[in-house]
Amino acid sequence: MGLILILLGVIAFIVVATSKFKLHPFLTLILASFIAAFAYGLPSQEIAKTITNGFGGILGYIGLVIVLGTIIGTILEKSGAAITMAEVVIKLFGQRFPTLTMSIIGYLVSIPVFCDSGFVILNSLKQSMAHRMKVSNVAMSVALATGLYATHTFVPPTPGPIAAAGNLGLESQLGLVIAVGVFVAAIAAFAGMLWANRFKNEEPDGEGAEELTQQLDQLDDLKNAYGKLPSPAKAFAPIFVPIALICLGSIASFPSKPLGEEGIFSLLVFLGQPVNALMIGLLLSLSLLKSDKKIAEFSERISQGLVVAAPILLITGAGGAFGAVLKATEIGAFLGSSLSALGVGIFMPFIVASALKSAQGSSTVALVATSALVAPLLGDIGLDSEMGRVLTVMAIGAGAMTVSHANDSFFWVVTQFSRMSVKQAYRAQTAATLIQGVTAMITVYLLSLFLL
């Protein structure tokens, strides 16, 4: 019982430090690592080594992938590629299904671009579509937000799912994580879209709502600010070519060796390694650079990407340190046997992640911290297989979207740009994320019945 009380105390420290005292998650997780190490009685001479090895170990696997993915996303964001991707979807789906179209746009854009940035970039497009298709701005906002949110929590190379996969030993199987994540994210996005349809006739009631009809020229201004938009091929290639290569590399590495063991096999295994695939994506993104001084522009985009990636790397590394400390204690075996007796199984990662997400607001922190926490337990709760680990990432992702409310920056981005009141945003956006998380978890559970 003492082991569980210590763990609950450490989790409470993480929640209180990040939510009430606004301590940075990086420092919070490092402090939690030391607290857990001392509380569980690890030898004092081993504590620093365990923490530093855990920190460096996870970044050695996944750090470059996070950096490269973030730089590609920055280039796509600054070049107007997200607008091009959105316009392609509009042409494909037309105006018959406005909320579905908006949801698909968000689903695609948030794979390379953070959901917060994606919403800001696409806000003018969303307003224009809502006016043109005579659909409530609330419904279109929730459809866009939930589409963005789905791939943000489930599909690499978004940093949160990558970090969770790394903590659970899946750094060489990102293709499988992507394949399952794309499916689960699609179900979650569809659930969010259905909820958005409830608000088709409800207009925003927040401050400045009456100004929305006066802002329809912003989309043209936004396009003009980007200059000539990139072609669809140039816009999609930097993200979908690496994803395709990673998936093909995973297929080539199947035990049955469907592509043989030489020639094309060796090439795909090489190209399918996440770092190599994302380097190709980075090279493809060079075609999106617009200025005459492309080297200077490229260097600026790298700097901007590194600024975004730095806190994610630190949080990911701190999560690895926290996980390493827990692995060095007896809590894993004890909790594993206790949870096995309760039959919680795949629901346990979801419960922990949803508690962390709801309490402190950050989906990325919830993904990193929960994956570090549950990694030592997988063998004891029957999830130690490759597919068990993949579904654990999905369960954590489902929890990491449950729920987005006032302590989440994304909630405020959606609320402010959509001109919703806080009360309305809780009914529309927060409730949507609850439905998304629960629906995604049910999907993961059903998959576990067939795949485990």
N, C-alpha and C positions, 0 to 999 in steps of 0.2 A: 504493500500500500504506500510505503514511503517513497518508492520509485515513481509512482504515478503522481503523488503530491508534488514532488520536485518538478516533474515535467509540466504539470499544470501551472506551477508557479513561474516557470521559465516562459511558458506561452503567455501567461498573464502579463509578465514583464514586457514582452515584445509588443503586445497589444496596447498597453498603457503608455509605454515609452513613445510609440509611433503615433498614436491617436490623440492622447491627452497632452503630452509634453512636446509633440512634434519633433522628436529626435529623429535624425536621419536613419532610414532602415539599415544602412551599412554599419554604422556604429552600434545600432541596437542589436543586430545579429552577432557582431563580434563580442559585445558585452555579454549577450546571452550565451555564447560559446564558453566564455570564461566562467560565468555563473554556473552553468551546467557541469563543466569540468570539475570545479571545486566541490559542488554539491554532491556529485556522484562519486567523489573520492578518487579521481584519476591521480596517478603519481605526479607530484608537482613538476618534476623534471621532464615529464612527457607532455604537459599541457600545451606549451608554446609550439612544440614540434607537431603535435596533432592538429592544432589550429592552422598553422602555416602550410602544412602538407595538404590539408583539406581545401584551403583557399587556393593554393597553386594547382592542385590536382584538377579541380573542376574547370579552371580557366585554361589549363593546358589542353583539355579536350575541346572546349567549346568557345573560348574567348575570341579567337580569330573569326569564327563563324558569326558571332554577335557583331563584331566590328564591321566586317564586310557587308553583312546584311543591312546594318544601319546606314552605312555610307551609300549603298545602292538606293535605299529608301529616301535618303536626303536628296540625291540627284533626281530621282523620279518626282519628288515633291516640288523641287525648285524649278524644274523644267516644264511643268504643265502636263506631264505625262498622265497624272491622275485625271485631269479634265478630258484628255483624249480617251482614256479607258472608259470613262463615264459616257461619253458621247457614242462610243462603239456599242455599249450595252443599250442605250436608248434607241439606236438605229435597229438593233436586233429585235427588241421587244416592243418597240413602238409605244403608243400611248394607251393601249388597252388595259394594262395592269400597272398603274402608276406606283403603288407601294412595292410590288414585286420587283419592278425595274429599279427602284431606289435601293431596295435591299440587296439586290445582286451587285449594284455599283459599290455599295459599302463593303460587301463580302470580298470583292476582288481587290479594291484599293487598299484594304487594311492588311493584306498579306505583306506588302513591302513598306507601307506607311503606317505610323502609329495612329490609333483610332482618334485621338484628340486632334492631331494635325489633319487627318483625313476629313473629319467633320468640318473643320474650319475651311479647308480648301474647297469642299463640295457644297458649302452652305448656300452660296449664291445660285448654283445650279439647282439645288433642291428647291429654293424659293421660286425660281423661274418655272420649274416643272409643276410645282403645286398650283401656281397661278394659271399656267397654260392648260393643265389637265383638270382644273376646277376641283382640286382635292385639298382638304385641310392641311395647313402647314404642320399641325401637330402630328397627324398621321404620317406625313412624309418624313418628318424629323425622327420619329421613333423607328420607322422602317430603315432609314439611313443609319441611325445610331446602332440598332441591333444587328444590322448587317456588318458594320464595321467591328462591332464588339465580338462577333462570333469567331472570325478568323484571328482576331487579336489574341484570343485565349487558347486557341486549339492548333493553329497551323504554323510551323516553322516556315521561313526564317524569322518570324516574330520572336524577339528575345525571350519572353516568358516561357513559351513552350519549349524552346531550345534549351534553356537553363534547366527546366524540369526533366527533359529527356537526358541531359548530361548527368544530373544528379542520380538518375535511375539507371545509368549504365547503357544508354541507348544512343550514344554519340555516333556509333557506326551504323545505326539503323534508322536514321532520320527519314529515309524514304518511306519506311513503314509507318512512322509517326505521321508524316505528311498525308499518306493515303487514308489512314483512319481519321485523322484530324479534319481533312476536307469533307468527309462524309458526316461526321458528328457536327461540325460547324454548319453544314448546310441544313441539318435538322434544326439546330438552334436558331439559325437565321430565319428559317421558315416559321418557326413558332413565334419569333419576335414580330415578323411581318403580319401574321394573323392577328396578333394583339394590336398592332398599329391600326389595322382596319377598323377597330372599334371606335377610332377617333376621327373617321373620315369627315364627319360633319361638325367637329368641335374645333373652333379656332383658338389660337393662343390668347391667354388672359393676363399675361404678365406685363410689366412696364415696357412701353415702347412697341406693343403689339400692333398699334394702329399704323406704325411706320413701315410695316412690312410691304404694304402695297406700293409704297413710294421708293422701294429699293430694287425694283426689277431690272434696272439698268446695270446693276452691279456685276452680273455675269459677263456682259460685254466689256466692262471695265477690267474684270479679272482676266479675261482672255487677252485683252490688249496689253495688260501688264506682263503677261508671259511672252508676248510677241507671237511669232509663228509657232503653233503647237506641233509637237512631234507626230509623226505618222503612227498609226496603230501598231505596226510591226516594231518600230523603235520603242514605243511605250511599253508593250507587253514583254518584249524579249528579255530585258535584264532580270526579270523575276521569274518568268515561267520557263525559260530555258534551264536555269539552274535547278528548279524544282523537278523538271522532267529528267534531267541528268541524275539527280539524286535518286529518284524513283527507279530509273533504269539500272542504276548501279546496285540498288537493293535487289531488284529482280535477278540480275546477273549473279548475285551472291547467294541466291537461294540454295539450300543443300542439294537440290536435284540438279543444279547447274544447267538450267534450260538453254543457256547460250554457249555451252561447252566450257572449256577451261583454257583456251588460248585465243589469240587474235582479238575478236570483238569483245570477248569476255574481259581480257586484260584492259582493253581501252575503256570499256564502260565502268569497270571497277575503279580505275584511276579517275576518270571524269566524274564519277558519281560520288566521290568523297566530298563531303560538304564544303571544305575549304577550297578544293579545286573547282567545284561547280560554281561557287560564289565568286571566285576570281574571274571565271568566264563571264558571269553576269556583270561584274564590275567593268570588264573590258567592253561588253556590249553597251553599257550605260554611257560610255564615252561619246557615242553618237548623239546623245541628248544635249551635250554641251553646246552653247550657242555663241559665246563671245569669240572675238578674233584671237584673244589670248587664252587658248584652251587649257594650257598647262596651268596658268594662274587660276583660272576658274575651277579646274579640277582640284587643285590644292586647297582652294577655299571650301569646296564641297567636302573634301576629306576632313578639314578642320571642323566644319559644322557637324559632320557625322560623328567625329570623335567626341565632341562636346556632349552629344546626345547619348553616345555609347558608354561614356565613362561611368556615370552613376549606375547604369545597368550592370556593367562589368564588376563594379565594387560590390553591389548587392548580391550578384550571382556568386562571387568569390566568398563573400561572408556567409551565404547560405551553404556553400560547400564546407566551410569551416565548422559551422553549426552541425551539419550532418556528420562530419568526421568525428566530432566529439561524441555525438549520440551513438555512433557505430562502435565507439571504443568502450561503451558502458554496457550494462546488462539490461537496459530498459527495452531494447529491441526484442529480445527473447521473451521477456516478461509480458510486454504488451501484446506481442504476437500470440502467445498462448492464451492470454485473457480474451483477446478479440476473436480468436478462432473459436473459443468456447461460446461466445455470444453470437457467432455467425454473421458478423457485420461485413466482413470481406471487403468487396470493392467499394462499399459505401463509406468506409472509414476515411479514405483520402478526401472524398467529397465533403464530408462533415467538417473535417479539420480546415480544409481550404475555404469553405464558405464562412466558417466562423472567423477566420483571419481576414478574409476579404471584407466582410460586413463590418468588422471591428475597426480596421485601420485604413481601408479604402483602396489600396493599390493591388491590382490584379497580379502584377509582376512579382511583388513581394509575397503574395499568397502562393503563387506558383513555386517560387524559389524556396520559401520556408517550408511549405508542406512537403515538397518532394524530398528535401533534406531530412525532414522528420520521419517520413514513412519508408525511406530507402532501407533502413535496417530491419523493417518489419515484413518485407515482401515474402520472404521464405516461410515465415510462420503463419501468414494468412493466405497462403496458396497462390500468390501472384508473382512468383519468382521466375516464371517462364518469360520468353521474349514478348509474347503477346500479352501476358499478364502485366508486364511493365508498361507496354504501350497503352493498354486500357487504364492503367493507373494514372498515366499522364493525362488521359482524357477525363478521368474522374476528377483529378485535381483542377483541370481547366474548367470543368462544369462548376466546381465550387468557387473558382476564382472569378466567376461572373455573377455570383449570387451573394449579395445584391449590390448594385451601384446606387448610392444615395449621397447624402450631403458631404460625406468625408472623402468622396472620390472626385478628382479633378474633371474626369470625363462627364460626370453628372452636371457640373456647372457649365462646361462647354456647351453641352446640349441645351441646357436650360436657358442660358443667356443668348445664344445665337438663335434659338427658336422663339424667344420672347415668351416662354411659358413661366407662369408663377411657380413657386416651389411646390405648392399644393398640387397643382396640375401635373408637374413633372414627376412627383411621387406616384400619382395615379397612372401616368402614361409610361414614363421611362423606367422608373424603379420597379414597378410591377412587371414590366416587360423583361427586365433582366432576371427577375425571380422565375418567371415562366421559362425563359431560355435555359437557366441553370438546371431547373428541375427536369425539363424535357430532355436536355442533353444527358443528364445523369441516368434517366430511365433508358435512353438509347444505349448508353455505355453498359448498363446492367443487362439489357437484352443481348447485346453483342457478346458479353461475357458468358452467357448461357450457351452460345453456339461456338465460341472461339476458344474457350478455356477447357 
